[in-house]
Structure formats: structure tokens, C-alpha cells
Amino acid sequence: MMTIRPWKKSDLDAIERIEAFCFADPWTRDNLADVLKYPHYRSFLVEDGGQVCGYGCITVMFEHAEIANIAVAAPYRGRGIGKFLLHTMHTTAKALGAEECFLEVRTSNVNAIALYEKSGYERYGVRARYYGNEDAILMKKKL
């Protein structure tokens, strides 16, 4: 049975492994640990039978929220975990007073772009070479 809860310090090893697998420029362990330290972050971790299968975090500042990070471990992709994480982050952000949610995504990450568009995000700009030599698509959603 899948459950969702905030990150704990003891989750950082599993999160770090998934992060390294999913991203060409993964967050460092210190970056991941910062999520536990700073109150403007809200973290979410999905488990299935004690196995970490996905995670995400958002920042919420007044009427704006931003998806800071989201990832699903390869064996768990295609099961709706990303959609579940996004929905949970949106619900939390809205409860905290956010009216819009923003994110940036690599132009090559077609699966993530499709998920975001299905979740109601619209493209509103591009950041040239945001990911080294790759552009980022800027997206936003009304909550």
C-alpha cells in the first residue's frame, strides 16, 4: 500500500540514490538536507511497503508556490506516483495561501512535460541554458 508523508533525515540516503539516477545534475546531499531545515519548504515522500518510490518538495511564499524537486524511482514509473505527488503539493500549497504554482523543466524531459501539461500547467517562457547547455521550459498553473 502506498503512503505519503514528509521527508525525514533517515530518508536522505534513498532520496539521494533516486536523485542521482534521475537527474544529470542532481541535488547534493546538503541541498536535500536543506529541505528539512527551512520552513518555506514542504516535503513529500511516497513509500510502498517501506520502499521509497518517489519524492518531491515545494516552496511556498505568500501567493506563489514553486515545485523545487520531484522524482519517481524507475521501477515505480507509470503508476501515477508523479501525478499523486503533484496533486498533494498543489493541495498543500493552496491550503497555505498559494494561488499559482511555478516550475522549470528540461526541454528534453518529455515525460515530465506531458505530466505537467495534463496537470494543468501552461508554458510561459524559456530560460536559455538553464541546465548547462539545455534550456528550461517555464511553466505555471493556477491553483
PyMOL commands that set and color helices and strands:
alter all, ss='L'
color gray80, all
select helices_A, chain A and resi 9-22+29-37+74-76+81-95+110-118
alter helices_A, ss='H'
color red, helices_A
select strands_A, chain A and resi 2-5+41-48+51-61+64-72+100-106+122-131+134-142
alter strands_A, ss='S'
color yellow, strands_A
deselect
rebuild
show_as cartoon
